[in-house]
Amino acid sequence: MSTAWRWLDAHAGEARFGFVRRDGTGLLGAGIDERIDGASIAEVLDAVQRRGGSWFVGGCFDPASERAPWWRPFGAACAWRPRETLEVPGLAARSTTNGHAPGPLPEPPPLGAHPDRSRWERMVDAAADSIARGTLEKVVLARSIVEQAETDALGWLARPRGARDMAFLYEPVPGVAFAGSTPELLFERRGHEVTSEALAGTDVDTHLGRQRLLASEKDAREHGLVVEAVSAALAPLCMTIEHSELQLAVAGGLVHRLVAFRGELKPAVSDAHLAGQLHPTPAVAGAPSEAALSFLRAHEPFDRGWYAGPVGLVDEGRSTLAVALRCGLWRGDTRIAYAGAGLVEGSKAQAEWDETELKSLAVRQ
């Protein structure tokens, strides 16, 4: 465990937070100095911008969906300013007020897979029918897997990470922690410059897997919807915008299709504007967005909570929000691992189930 994570480990029994960017910079925090709740991530980001300082921010995937009790400590969207902080790299500690004593911890869901295999197949059939009728072009179906955890969230985070991974920890109540190591950036803003990316399509990171991913018409269509959506979201906010050629991005043992974006923001464009335009992308919801969200509310048999929602760090002059993937929710010694797969015309239930199994291993192993 690194020196930084050892510092956070020493604050067991307190609220704990962390976010580390790809470049190795970030912030860890212990205790709660101030908490801001909001109905959406945009509302929270507006409040944070008015206050200034460093904040851990995040929000649920779909604020309109019904909340499960084990997500209650996180709210629909929230920002926390910790009592003590550790800059990564380097030290910057301070102390103000004490955090509030937690109430009873919410009970976790039953052990097992949600949905099970038969319900998953029915969900895929319903999605295929909606795609065939033209209601949807794409929808991302997710699964949650509830198991006994061999290590706590902090112990899991302390393992080695890949070059693309952004590690995060939100433990607003001791013993209830949402943690992940995500490969997907929602946006990063530095002054008037913004970067974002379209990440979609999945195969195993082997020579054959890369060849299959580049040749796959299904993955190309799935990724193309995300590229179009990110470009359309950024266009009204930017004076200029450019994007990379198609790349392959390795995350753990998997490889994905990637197009990166960079733009110069128009005056007065805020983090709230960016989050409101970009989330959710077709990479985690589907297309068209509202139709996909309606489908998921009707068919997905569990609350995603903050899985596939925006999480990140807002600092003076720099804001980094990632999409919460390759993640889990820890409640005591129980862990809920989350994973999803994008369905378009031609998707098969078995292949998409296998993809979620591969993605969930990032948390379960």
BALOBA-1460 file (C-alpha; in Angstrom, 3 decimals):
// residues 365
<rec num="1" residu="m" x="0.000" y="0.000" z="0.000"/>
<rec num="2" residu="s" x="1.396" y="3.413" z="-0.998"/>
<rec num="3" residu="t" x="2.218" y="6.128" z="1.551"/>
<rec num="4" residu="a" x="-0.880" y="8.064" z="0.485"/>
<rec num="5" residu="w" x="-3.230" y="5.124" z="0.946"/>
<rec num="6" residu="r" x="-1.589" y="4.277" z="4.286"/>
<rec num="7" residu="w" x="-2.475" y="7.798" z="5.433"/>
<rec num="8" residu="l" x="-6.108" y="7.174" z="4.530"/>
<rec num="9" residu="d" x="-6.043" y="3.731" z="6.151"/>
<rec num="10" residu="a" x="-5.072" y="5.418" z="9.425"/>
<rec num="11" residu="h" x="-8.410" y="7.292" z="9.350"/>
<rec num="12" residu="a" x="-10.560" y="4.165" z="9.648"/>
<rec num="13" residu="g" x="-13.773" y="4.947" z="11.504"/>
<rec num="14" residu="e" x="-14.119" y="8.355" z="9.809"/>
<rec num="15" residu="a" x="-15.646" y="9.429" z="6.537"/>
<rec num="16" residu="r" x="-12.997" y="8.922" z="3.842"/>
<rec num="17" residu="f" x="-12.653" y="10.104" z="0.251"/>
<rec num="18" residu="g" x="-10.143" y="9.862" z="-2.573"/>
<rec num="19" residu="f" x="-9.733" y="10.591" z="-6.255"/>
<rec num="20" residu="v" x="-6.512" y="10.026" z="-8.206"/>
<rec num="21" residu="r" x="-6.239" y="11.071" z="-11.856"/>
<rec num="22" residu="r" x="-4.381" y="9.243" z="-14.601"/>
<rec num="23" residu="d" x="-1.374" y="11.513" z="-14.181"/>
<rec num="24" residu="g" x="-1.023" y="10.422" z="-10.556"/>
<rec num="25" residu="t" x="-2.262" y="13.683" z="-9.050"/>
<rec num="26" residu="g" x="-5.301" y="13.896" z="-6.841"/>
<rec num="27" residu="l" x="-6.570" y="14.300" z="-3.320"/>
<rec num="28" residu="l" x="-7.428" y="12.107" z="-0.354"/>
<rec num="29" residu="g" x="-9.643" y="13.312" z="2.466"/>
<rec num="30" residu="a" x="-10.807" y="12.318" z="5.937"/>
<rec num="31" residu="g" x="-13.730" y="13.612" z="7.945"/>
<rec num="32" residu="i" x="-16.361" y="16.021" z="6.675"/>
<rec num="33" residu="d" x="-16.041" y="19.792" z="6.970"/>
<rec num="34" residu="e" x="-19.017" y="20.564" z="4.712"/>
<rec num="35" residu="r" x="-21.523" y="18.553" z="2.677"/>
<rec num="36" residu="i" x="-23.699" y="19.833" z="-0.184"/>
<rec num="37" residu="d" x="-26.683" y="17.798" z="-1.391"/>
<rec num="38" residu="g" x="-28.503" y="18.378" z="-4.658"/>
<rec num="39" residu="a" x="-31.052" y="16.837" z="-6.966"/>
<rec num="40" residu="s" x="-28.469" y="16.484" z="-9.766"/>
<rec num="41" residu="i" x="-24.743" y="16.671" z="-10.363"/>
<rec num="42" residu="a" x="-25.219" y="19.996" z="-12.187"/>
<rec num="43" residu="e" x="-26.944" y="21.500" z="-9.134"/>
<rec num="44" residu="v" x="-24.112" y="20.346" z="-6.866"/>
<rec num="45" residu="l" x="-21.420" y="21.671" z="-9.221"/>
<rec num="46" residu="d" x="-23.122" y="25.068" z="-9.293"/>
<rec num="47" residu="a" x="-23.009" y="25.218" z="-5.497"/>
<rec num="48" residu="v" x="-19.370" y="24.109" z="-5.376"/>
<rec num="49" residu="q" x="-18.329" y="26.744" z="-7.891"/>
<rec num="50" residu="r" x="-19.843" y="29.486" z="-5.726"/>
<rec num="51" residu="r" x="-17.936" y="28.305" z="-2.630"/>
<rec num="52" residu="g" x="-14.516" y="27.561" z="-4.127"/>
<rec num="53" residu="g" x="-11.953" y="25.182" z="-2.667"/>
<rec num="54" residu="s" x="-11.457" y="21.445" z="-3.166"/>
<rec num="55" residu="w" x="-14.457" y="19.111" z="-3.256"/>
<rec num="56" residu="f" x="-15.188" y="15.456" z="-3.913"/>
<rec num="57" residu="v" x="-18.301" y="15.411" z="-6.085"/>
<rec num="58" residu="g" x="-20.544" y="12.739" z="-7.504"/>
<rec num="59" residu="g" x="-24.043" y="11.764" z="-8.449"/>
<rec num="60" residu="c" x="-26.265" y="8.850" z="-9.300"/>
<rec num="61" residu="f" x="-26.725" y="7.482" z="-12.800"/>
<rec num="62" residu="d" x="-30.408" y="8.425" z="-12.981"/>
<rec num="63" residu="p" x="-31.819" y="10.920" z="-10.443"/>
<rec num="64" residu="a" x="-35.359" y="10.007" z="-11.522"/>
<rec num="65" residu="s" x="-35.048" y="6.321" z="-10.559"/>
<rec num="66" residu="e" x="-36.129" y="4.947" z="-7.189"/>
<rec num="67" residu="r" x="-33.337" y="4.821" z="-4.574"/>
<rec num="68" residu="a" x="-32.354" y="1.559" z="-2.887"/>
<rec num="69" residu="p" x="-31.693" y="1.864" z="0.877"/>
<rec num="70" residu="w" x="-28.024" y="0.897" z="0.621"/>
<rec num="71" residu="w" x="-27.403" y="4.002" z="-1.540"/>
<rec num="72" residu="r" x="-29.057" y="6.340" z="0.994"/>
<rec num="73" residu="p" x="-25.789" y="7.755" z="2.458"/>
<rec num="74" residu="f" x="-24.850" y="9.127" z="-0.985"/>
<rec num="75" residu="g" x="-28.016" y="10.940" z="-2.012"/>
<rec num="76" residu="a" x="-28.952" y="11.784" z="-5.599"/>
<rec num="77" residu="a" x="-25.865" y="14.006" z="-5.922"/>
<rec num="78" residu="c" x="-23.447" y="15.276" z="-3.322"/>
<rec num="79" residu="a" x="-20.202" y="17.146" z="-2.703"/>
<rec num="80" residu="w" x="-17.964" y="16.816" z="0.325"/>
<rec num="81" residu="r" x="-15.197" y="19.076" z="1.566"/>
<rec num="82" residu="p" x="-13.100" y="16.946" z="3.927"/>
<rec num="83" residu="r" x="-11.767" y="18.018" z="7.305"/>
<rec num="84" residu="e" x="-8.217" y="16.817" z="6.529"/>
<rec num="85" residu="t" x="-6.616" y="16.331" z="3.142"/>
<rec num="86" residu="l" x="-3.577" y="14.725" z="1.573"/>
<rec num="87" residu="e" x="-2.511" y="15.954" z="-1.849"/>
<rec num="88" residu="v" x="-1.263" y="13.261" z="-4.190"/>
<rec num="89" residu="p" x="1.680" y="13.641" z="-4.466"/>
<rec num="90" residu="g" x="2.673" y="15.819" z="-1.506"/>
<rec num="91" residu="l" x="1.079" y="16.626" z="1.844"/>
<rec num="92" residu="a" x="-1.407" y="19.380" z="2.718"/>
<rec num="93" residu="a" x="-3.265" y="18.667" z="5.938"/>
<rec num="94" residu="r" x="-5.670" y="20.833" z="7.902"/>
<rec num="95" residu="s" x="-8.235" y="20.334" z="10.649"/>
<rec num="96" residu="t" x="-11.547" y="22.085" z="11.263"/>
<rec num="97" residu="t" x="-14.751" y="20.543" z="12.606"/>
<rec num="98" residu="n" x="-15.457" y="16.920" z="13.435"/>
<rec num="99" residu="g" x="-17.707" y="14.786" z="11.229"/>
<rec num="100" residu="h" x="-21.158" y="13.748" z="12.354"/>
<rec num="101" residu="a" x="-21.693" y="10.392" z="14.039"/>
<rec num="102" residu="p" x="-23.254" y="7.935" z="11.583"/>
<rec num="103" residu="g" x="-26.679" y="6.412" z="12.073"/>
<rec num="104" residu="p" x="-27.496" y="2.722" z="11.524"/>
<rec num="105" residu="l" x="-25.980" y="1.286" z="8.358"/>
<rec num="106" residu="p" x="-28.448" y="0.300" z="5.618"/>
<rec num="107" residu="e" x="-28.805" y="-3.411" z="5.018"/>
<rec num="108" residu="p" x="-27.182" y="-4.757" z="1.823"/>
<rec num="109" residu="p" x="-29.223" y="-6.600" z="-0.831"/>
<rec num="110" residu="p" x="-29.375" y="-10.424" z="-0.900"/>
<rec num="111" residu="l" x="-26.320" y="-12.310" z="-2.145"/>
<rec num="112" residu="g" x="-26.321" y="-13.348" z="-5.780"/>
<rec num="113" residu="a" x="-26.673" y="-11.886" z="-9.272"/>
<rec num="114" residu="h" x="-29.327" y="-9.283" z="-10.069"/>
<rec num="115" residu="p" x="-30.815" y="-9.937" z="-12.574"/>
<rec num="116" residu="d" x="-30.306" y="-13.690" z="-12.771"/>
<rec num="117" residu="r" x="-29.581" y="-15.394" z="-16.084"/>
<rec num="118" residu="s" x="-33.205" y="-15.947" z="-17.133"/>
<rec num="119" residu="r" x="-34.253" y="-12.370" z="-16.396"/>
<rec num="120" residu="w" x="-31.170" y="-11.090" z="-18.209"/>
<rec num="121" residu="e" x="-32.249" y="-12.977" z="-21.319"/>
<rec num="122" residu="r" x="-35.749" y="-11.475" z="-21.064"/>
<rec num="123" residu="m" x="-34.207" y="-7.995" z="-20.737"/>
<rec num="124" residu="v" x="-32.076" y="-8.569" z="-23.833"/>
<rec num="125" residu="d" x="-35.146" y="-9.810" z="-25.746"/>
<rec num="126" residu="a" x="-37.090" y="-6.690" z="-24.720"/>
<rec num="127" residu="a" x="-34.177" y="-4.483" z="-25.776"/>
<rec num="128" residu="a" x="-33.890" y="-6.261" z="-29.114"/>
<rec num="129" residu="d" x="-37.600" y="-5.720" z="-29.709"/>
<rec num="130" residu="s" x="-37.306" y="-1.984" z="-28.934"/>
<rec num="131" residu="i" x="-34.311" y="-1.690" z="-31.267"/>
<rec num="132" residu="a" x="-36.143" y="-3.568" z="-34.041"/>
<rec num="133" residu="r" x="-39.155" y="-1.238" z="-33.688"/>
<rec num="134" residu="g" x="-36.888" y="1.816" z="-33.875"/>
<rec num="135" residu="t" x="-37.613" y="3.024" z="-30.332"/>
<rec num="136" residu="l" x="-33.944" y="2.567" z="-29.423"/>
<rec num="137" residu="e" x="-30.685" y="2.520" z="-31.311"/>
<rec num="138" residu="k" x="-28.730" y="1.323" z="-28.293"/>
<rec num="139" residu="v" x="-29.317" y="0.540" z="-24.638"/>
<rec num="140" residu="v" x="-26.785" y="-0.370" z="-21.955"/>
<rec num="141" residu="l" x="-27.976" y="-3.119" z="-19.622"/>
<rec num="142" residu="a" x="-26.247" y="-3.597" z="-16.277"/>
<rec num="143" residu="r" x="-25.934" y="-6.296" z="-13.655"/>
<rec num="144" residu="s" x="-25.089" y="-6.214" z="-9.971"/>
<rec num="145" residu="i" x="-23.365" y="-9.135" z="-8.247"/>
<rec num="146" residu="v" x="-23.588" y="-9.281" z="-4.446"/>
<rec num="147" residu="e" x="-20.890" y="-11.339" z="-2.709"/>
<rec num="148" residu="q" x="-18.873" y="-11.569" z="0.468"/>
<rec num="149" residu="a" x="-15.773" y="-9.408" z="0.015"/>
<rec num="150" residu="e" x="-12.295" y="-10.682" z="0.790"/>
<rec num="151" residu="t" x="-10.990" y="-7.156" z="1.368"/>
<rec num="152" residu="d" x="-12.491" y="-3.758" z="2.121"/>
<rec num="153" residu="a" x="-12.706" y="-0.977" z="-0.448"/>
<rec num="154" residu="l" x="-9.454" y="0.660" z="0.617"/>
<rec num="155" residu="g" x="-7.549" y="-2.618" z="0.469"/>
<rec num="156" residu="w" x="-8.925" y="-3.254" z="-3.009"/>
<rec num="157" residu="l" x="-7.959" y="0.249" z="-4.181"/>
<rec num="158" residu="a" x="-4.391" y="-0.141" z="-2.972"/>
<rec num="159" residu="r" x="-3.647" y="-2.759" z="-5.644"/>
<rec num="160" residu="p" x="-1.679" y="-1.805" z="-8.792"/>
<rec num="161" residu="r" x="-3.667" y="0.038" z="-11.464"/>
<rec num="162" residu="g" x="-3.431" y="0.467" z="-15.216"/>
<rec num="163" residu="a" x="-2.280" y="3.627" z="-16.977"/>
<rec num="164" residu="r" x="-5.829" y="4.686" z="-17.939"/>
<rec num="165" residu="d" x="-7.397" y="4.053" z="-14.541"/>
<rec num="166" residu="m" x="-8.735" y="6.795" z="-12.295"/>
<rec num="167" residu="a" x="-9.191" y="5.538" z="-8.736"/>
<rec num="168" residu="f" x="-11.943" y="6.864" z="-6.484"/>
<rec num="169" residu="l" x="-13.314" y="6.254" z="-2.998"/>
<rec num="170" residu="y" x="-16.441" y="7.714" z="-1.405"/>
<rec num="171" residu="e" x="-17.093" y="6.570" z="2.161"/>
<rec num="172" residu="p" x="-19.412" y="9.227" z="3.639"/>
<rec num="173" residu="v" x="-20.442" y="6.861" z="6.420"/>
<rec num="174" residu="p" x="-17.787" y="4.550" z="7.917"/>
<rec num="175" residu="g" x="-18.396" y="1.057" z="6.604"/>
<rec num="176" residu="v" x="-20.360" y="2.093" z="3.478"/>
<rec num="177" residu="a" x="-17.908" y="2.773" z="0.637"/>
<rec num="178" residu="f" x="-18.276" y="3.235" z="-3.108"/>
<rec num="179" residu="a" x="-14.962" y="2.638" z="-4.858"/>
<rec num="180" residu="g" x="-13.707" y="2.009" z="-8.352"/>
<rec num="181" residu="s" x="-10.910" y="2.232" z="-10.859"/>
<rec num="182" residu="t" x="-12.535" y="3.589" z="-13.987"/>
<rec num="183" residu="p" x="-11.041" y="3.919" z="-17.481"/>
<rec num="184" residu="e" x="-13.612" y="6.480" z="-18.703"/>
<rec num="185" residu="l" x="-13.292" y="10.255" z="-18.447"/>
<rec num="186" residu="l" x="-16.493" y="12.309" z="-18.590"/>
<rec num="187" residu="f" x="-14.595" y="15.591" z="-18.836"/>
<rec num="188" residu="e" x="-11.650" y="17.516" z="-17.477"/>
<rec num="189" residu="r" x="-11.663" y="21.312" z="-17.455"/>
<rec num="190" residu="r" x="-8.579" y="23.470" z="-16.973"/>
<rec num="191" residu="g" x="-9.451" y="27.109" z="-17.340"/>
<rec num="192" residu="h" x="-11.179" y="27.407" z="-20.716"/>
<rec num="193" residu="e" x="-9.903" y="24.094" z="-22.099"/>
<rec num="194" residu="v" x="-11.965" y="20.907" z="-21.884"/>
<rec num="195" residu="t" x="-11.096" y="17.321" z="-22.731"/>
<rec num="196" residu="s" x="-13.528" y="14.436" z="-23.006"/>
<rec num="197" residu="e" x="-13.699" y="11.052" z="-24.687"/>
<rec num="198" residu="a" x="-15.955" y="8.486" z="-26.312"/>
<rec num="199" residu="l" x="-15.154" y="4.993" z="-25.036"/>
<rec num="200" residu="a" x="-17.189" y="1.958" z="-26.101"/>
<rec num="201" residu="g" x="-16.877" y="-1.516" z="-27.557"/>
<rec num="202" residu="t" x="-15.116" y="-4.274" z="-25.656"/>
<rec num="203" residu="d" x="-12.956" y="-7.314" z="-26.263"/>
<rec num="204" residu="v" x="-10.179" y="-9.114" z="-24.425"/>
<rec num="205" residu="d" x="-6.758" y="-7.481" z="-24.654"/>
<rec num="206" residu="t" x="-5.044" y="-9.995" z="-26.914"/>
<rec num="207" residu="h" x="-3.832" y="-9.686" z="-30.477"/>
<rec num="208" residu="l" x="-6.898" y="-11.583" z="-31.668"/>
<rec num="209" residu="g" x="-9.203" y="-9.548" z="-29.413"/>
<rec num="210" residu="r" x="-7.879" y="-6.290" z="-30.837"/>
<rec num="211" residu="q" x="-8.346" y="-7.537" z="-34.386"/>
<rec num="212" residu="r" x="-11.910" y="-8.605" z="-33.613"/>
<rec num="213" residu="l" x="-12.714" y="-5.230" z="-32.012"/>
<rec num="214" residu="l" x="-11.427" y="-3.260" z="-34.995"/>
<rec num="215" residu="a" x="-13.295" y="-5.514" z="-37.438"/>
<rec num="216" residu="s" x="-16.549" y="-5.698" z="-35.481"/>
<rec num="217" residu="e" x="-19.404" y="-3.875" z="-37.221"/>
<rec num="218" residu="k" x="-21.509" y="-4.160" z="-34.059"/>
<rec num="219" residu="d" x="-18.825" y="-2.516" z="-31.880"/>
<rec num="220" residu="a" x="-18.209" y="0.163" z="-34.521"/>
<rec num="221" residu="r" x="-21.913" y="1.118" z="-34.501"/>
<rec num="222" residu="e" x="-22.041" y="1.070" z="-30.694"/>
<rec num="223" residu="h" x="-18.966" y="3.303" z="-30.448"/>
<rec num="224" residu="g" x="-20.126" y="5.569" z="-33.258"/>
<rec num="225" residu="l" x="-23.254" y="6.509" z="-31.298"/>
<rec num="226" residu="v" x="-21.063" y="7.612" z="-28.379"/>
<rec num="227" residu="v" x="-18.740" y="9.631" z="-30.623"/>
<rec num="228" residu="e" x="-21.727" y="11.434" z="-32.164"/>
<rec num="229" residu="a" x="-23.279" y="12.142" z="-28.760"/>
<rec num="230" residu="v" x="-20.103" y="13.544" z="-27.177"/>
<rec num="231" residu="s" x="-19.435" y="15.704" z="-30.220"/>
<rec num="232" residu="a" x="-23.022" y="17.019" z="-30.178"/>
<rec num="233" residu="a" x="-22.859" y="17.724" z="-26.429"/>
<rec num="234" residu="l" x="-19.613" y="19.701" z="-26.660"/>
<rec num="235" residu="a" x="-20.386" y="21.639" z="-29.837"/>
<rec num="236" residu="p" x="-22.689" y="24.301" z="-28.302"/>
<rec num="237" residu="l" x="-20.291" y="24.817" z="-25.384"/>
<rec num="238" residu="c" x="-17.060" y="25.229" z="-27.353"/>
<rec num="239" residu="m" x="-15.632" y="27.858" z="-29.680"/>
<rec num="240" residu="t" x="-13.375" y="25.235" z="-31.245"/>
<rec num="241" residu="i" x="-13.318" y="21.452" z="-30.924"/>
<rec num="242" residu="e" x="-11.113" y="18.697" z="-32.330"/>
<rec num="243" residu="h" x="-10.986" y="14.954" z="-31.938"/>
<rec num="244" residu="s" x="-8.442" y="12.188" z="-32.346"/>
<rec num="245" residu="e" x="-8.433" y="9.341" z="-34.801"/>
<rec num="246" residu="l" x="-9.821" y="6.021" z="-33.602"/>
<rec num="247" residu="q" x="-7.565" y="4.460" z="-30.980"/>
<rec num="248" residu="l" x="-7.586" y="1.296" z="-28.886"/>
<rec num="249" residu="a" x="-7.555" y="1.848" z="-25.136"/>
<rec num="250" residu="v" x="-6.475" y="-0.898" z="-22.735"/>
<rec num="251" residu="a" x="-8.170" y="-1.088" z="-19.334"/>
<rec num="252" residu="g" x="-7.197" y="-4.065" z="-17.231"/>
<rec num="253" residu="g" x="-7.469" y="-7.186" z="-19.355"/>
<rec num="254" residu="l" x="-9.918" y="-5.558" z="-21.765"/>
<rec num="255" residu="v" x="-9.553" y="-3.280" z="-24.772"/>
<rec num="256" residu="h" x="-12.010" y="-0.615" z="-26.009"/>
<rec num="257" residu="r" x="-12.502" y="1.723" z="-28.958"/>
<rec num="258" residu="l" x="-11.612" y="5.331" z="-28.089"/>
<rec num="259" residu="v" x="-11.915" y="8.790" z="-29.664"/>
<rec num="260" residu="a" x="-10.595" y="11.704" z="-27.557"/>
<rec num="261" residu="f" x="-11.933" y="15.273" z="-27.745"/>
<rec num="262" residu="r" x="-10.378" y="18.634" z="-26.928"/>
<rec num="263" residu="g" x="-12.129" y="21.988" z="-27.067"/>
<rec num="264" residu="e" x="-11.883" y="25.656" z="-26.135"/>
<rec num="265" residu="l" x="-14.881" y="26.565" z="-24.024"/>
<rec num="266" residu="k" x="-17.044" y="29.592" z="-24.650"/>
<rec num="267" residu="p" x="-16.979" y="32.271" z="-21.933"/>
<rec num="268" residu="a" x="-19.030" y="31.513" z="-18.819"/>
<rec num="269" residu="v" x="-19.362" y="27.779" z="-19.565"/>
<rec num="270" residu="s" x="-19.215" y="26.045" z="-16.182"/>
<rec num="271" residu="d" x="-18.658" y="22.516" z="-14.885"/>
<rec num="272" residu="a" x="-22.418" y="22.307" z="-14.366"/>
<rec num="273" residu="h" x="-23.023" y="23.054" z="-18.054"/>
<rec num="274" residu="l" x="-20.544" y="20.357" z="-19.087"/>
<rec num="275" residu="a" x="-21.979" y="17.716" z="-16.770"/>
<rec num="276" residu="g" x="-25.524" y="18.559" z="-17.799"/>
<rec num="277" residu="q" x="-24.687" y="18.182" z="-21.487"/>
<rec num="278" residu="l" x="-22.451" y="15.121" z="-21.315"/>
<rec num="279" residu="h" x="-24.113" y="12.849" z="-18.755"/>
<rec num="280" residu="p" x="-25.322" y="10.234" z="-19.463"/>
<rec num="281" residu="t" x="-23.543" y="9.337" z="-22.688"/>
<rec num="282" residu="p" x="-24.708" y="6.416" z="-24.856"/>
<rec num="283" residu="a" x="-21.718" y="4.522" z="-23.413"/>
<rec num="284" residu="v" x="-23.601" y="4.010" z="-20.131"/>
<rec num="285" residu="a" x="-27.288" y="4.637" z="-20.980"/>
<rec num="286" residu="g" x="-28.036" y="4.308" z="-24.683"/>
<rec num="287" residu="a" x="-29.503" y="6.291" z="-27.557"/>
<rec num="288" residu="p" x="-31.722" y="8.181" z="-27.768"/>
<rec num="289" residu="s" x="-30.942" y="9.072" z="-24.170"/>
<rec num="290" residu="e" x="-34.455" y="9.620" z="-22.793"/>
<rec num="291" residu="a" x="-35.812" y="6.512" z="-24.490"/>
<rec num="292" residu="a" x="-32.930" y="4.456" z="-23.093"/>
<rec num="293" residu="l" x="-33.470" y="5.803" z="-19.569"/>
<rec num="294" residu="s" x="-37.187" y="5.029" z="-19.789"/>
<rec num="295" residu="f" x="-36.391" y="1.484" z="-20.901"/>
<rec num="296" residu="l" x="-33.960" y="0.974" z="-18.022"/>
<rec num="297" residu="r" x="-36.445" y="2.287" z="-15.443"/>
<rec num="298" residu="a" x="-38.993" y="-0.208" z="-16.721"/>
<rec num="299" residu="h" x="-36.746" y="-3.250" z="-17.109"/>
<rec num="300" residu="e" x="-33.591" y="-3.093" z="-14.964"/>
<rec num="301" residu="p" x="-34.441" y="-4.852" z="-11.660"/>
<rec num="302" residu="f" x="-32.104" y="-2.921" z="-9.346"/>
<rec num="303" residu="d" x="-30.983" y="0.613" z="-8.520"/>
<rec num="304" residu="r" x="-27.658" y="1.470" z="-10.170"/>
<rec num="305" residu="g" x="-27.129" y="4.197" z="-7.595"/>
<rec num="306" residu="w" x="-23.850" y="5.942" z="-8.398"/>
<rec num="307" residu="y" x="-22.672" y="3.176" z="-10.730"/>
<rec num="308" residu="a" x="-22.211" y="4.766" z="-14.205"/>
<rec num="309" residu="g" x="-22.764" y="8.196" z="-12.662"/>
<rec num="310" residu="p" x="-20.282" y="11.108" z="-12.630"/>
<rec num="311" residu="v" x="-17.641" y="11.135" z="-9.877"/>
<rec num="312" residu="g" x="-14.584" y="13.281" z="-9.425"/>
<rec num="313" residu="l" x="-12.612" y="16.094" z="-7.927"/>
<rec num="314" residu="v" x="-13.147" y="19.845" z="-8.236"/>
<rec num="315" residu="d" x="-10.044" y="21.915" z="-7.425"/>
<rec num="316" residu="e" x="-9.233" y="25.554" z="-7.993"/>
<rec num="317" residu="g" x="-8.688" y="25.846" z="-11.749"/>
<rec num="318" residu="r" x="-9.077" y="22.147" z="-12.484"/>
<rec num="319" residu="s" x="-12.116" y="19.873" z="-12.461"/>
<rec num="320" residu="t" x="-11.962" y="16.159" z="-13.317"/>
<rec num="321" residu="l" x="-15.119" y="14.068" z="-13.582"/>
<rec num="322" residu="a" x="-15.000" y="10.408" z="-14.507"/>
<rec num="323" residu="v" x="-17.732" y="7.885" z="-15.224"/>
<rec num="324" residu="a" x="-18.015" y="5.468" z="-12.303"/>
<rec num="325" residu="l" x="-17.202" y="2.104" z="-13.920"/>
<rec num="326" residu="r" x="-15.198" y="-0.946" z="-12.766"/>
<rec num="327" residu="c" x="-16.626" y="-0.215" z="-9.345"/>
<rec num="328" residu="g" x="-18.438" y="-1.641" z="-6.344"/>
<rec num="329" residu="l" x="-20.311" y="-0.689" z="-3.211"/>
<rec num="330" residu="w" x="-18.966" y="-2.110" z="0.053"/>
<rec num="331" residu="r" x="-21.211" y="-2.436" z="3.115"/>
<rec num="332" residu="g" x="-19.196" y="-4.073" z="5.876"/>
<rec num="333" residu="d" x="-17.968" y="-7.389" z="4.457"/>
<rec num="334" residu="t" x="-20.521" y="-7.422" z="1.608"/>
<rec num="335" residu="r" x="-19.625" y="-6.044" z="-1.819"/>
<rec num="336" residu="i" x="-21.916" y="-5.224" z="-4.750"/>
<rec num="337" residu="a" x="-19.978" y="-5.301" z="-8.038"/>
<rec num="338" residu="y" x="-21.479" y="-3.546" z="-11.066"/>
<rec num="339" residu="a" x="-20.955" y="-4.093" z="-14.787"/>
<rec num="340" residu="g" x="-22.827" y="-3.288" z="-17.995"/>
<rec num="341" residu="a" x="-22.863" y="-4.036" z="-21.704"/>
<rec num="342" residu="g" x="-24.161" y="-2.022" z="-24.648"/>
<rec num="343" residu="l" x="-26.795" y="-3.599" z="-26.890"/>
<rec num="344" residu="v" x="-27.393" y="-2.602" z="-30.507"/>
<rec num="345" residu="e" x="-28.942" y="-4.460" z="-33.416"/>
<rec num="346" residu="g" x="-27.367" y="-7.908" z="-33.607"/>
<rec num="347" residu="s" x="-26.377" y="-8.170" z="-29.923"/>
<rec num="348" residu="k" x="-26.664" y="-11.633" z="-28.351"/>
<rec num="349" residu="a" x="-27.639" y="-12.332" z="-24.748"/>
<rec num="350" residu="q" x="-24.789" y="-14.808" z="-24.168"/>
<rec num="351" residu="a" x="-22.087" y="-12.483" z="-25.514"/>
<rec num="352" residu="e" x="-23.345" y="-9.524" z="-23.473"/>
<rec num="353" residu="w" x="-23.579" y="-11.664" z="-20.314"/>
<rec num="354" residu="d" x="-19.986" y="-12.793" z="-20.880"/>
<rec num="355" residu="e" x="-18.897" y="-9.154" z="-21.308"/>
<rec num="356" residu="t" x="-20.418" y="-8.178" z="-17.958"/>
<rec num="357" residu="e" x="-18.714" y="-11.162" z="-16.339"/>
<rec num="358" residu="l" x="-15.331" y="-10.018" z="-17.679"/>
<rec num="359" residu="k" x="-15.894" y="-6.419" z="-16.544"/>
<rec num="360" residu="s" x="-17.051" y="-7.457" z="-13.070"/>
<rec num="361" residu="l" x="-13.799" y="-9.367" z="-12.511"/>
<rec num="362" residu="a" x="-12.028" y="-6.006" z="-12.205"/>
<rec num="363" residu="v" x="-13.762" y="-5.656" z="-8.834"/>
<rec num="364" residu="r" x="-14.349" y="-9.260" z="-7.805"/>
<rec num="365" residu="q" x="-10.775" y="-10.590" z="-8.176"/>
